[in-house]
Amino acid sequence: MLGNQVGHGTGKTVATVAGAAAGGYAGNQIQKHVQDGNTSQTVEQRCRTVYDSTQQADGYEVRYRLGDQEGTVRMDHAPGQRIAVENGSSC
């Protein structure tokens, strides 16, 4: 090291440390300059069309049997296991 060849005693040590620090700083600056030249930035916009569809029940067409008669009724809600009957007809 250059700092080790200059001075005597503690001055020699101080010169060595100063030389090492200066060399480290110089190397860091050179590496930064080289890396800055090797990088690039781009901006991309990526778009895609999404087709979304949903299905929704308009109502429920329910087939029922009441005694010997069969019938069909349209309901706006899920009928469940049983449907209400009024005067022999479904409601």
Beta strands, then each sheet from edge to edge (+ up, - down):
strand 1: 60-66
strand 2: 69-75
strand 3: 85-86
strand 4: 89-90
sheet 1: 1+ 2-
sheet 2: 3+ 4-
end
